[in-house]
């Protein structure tokens, strides 16, 4: 039986929500090995003067735990 750990990571982008999700995975991948999946929990954005200036993706990233 294998154990899986899930961490929450916030990704940001000035381009799109999809790029923000990709950024979350890239950031997690710097310290976490063998990422098996990502679940986008929430899409949000920062707005200034009526325009979106930053897209945000709150993600849950799953990876196996070494035993």
Secondary structure, DSSP 8 states (H G I E B T S, - for coil): --EEEEEEEEEEESS-HHHHHHHHHHHHHTT--SEEEEEEEEEEEEEETTEEEEEEEEEEEEEEE--
